[in-house]
Amino acid sequence: MPRAAPDPNSDLIADKWILSVSKEGEFVAFRPFGWTGPEPHERVTAETRDALLAKLRYRSPRESGLQ
């Protein structure tokens, strides 16, 4: 069985964000329990998963590895 290609977003979200979908169908990212970085109660929302990931990339170049 071929191995799946690594998710290019894994460095963006791993240990930094929990992604979920609300009851209303909105995509949500929030900080994991015990987050000690800035804004531990931060929450980012978008209408699609791609839009949510784009917001996360845009808001934090250091977290997305674009710096």
Secondary structure, 3 states (H helix, E strand, C coil): CCCCCCCCCHHHHCCCCEEEECCCCCEEEECCCCCCCCCCCCEEEECCHHHHHHHHHHHCHHHHCCC
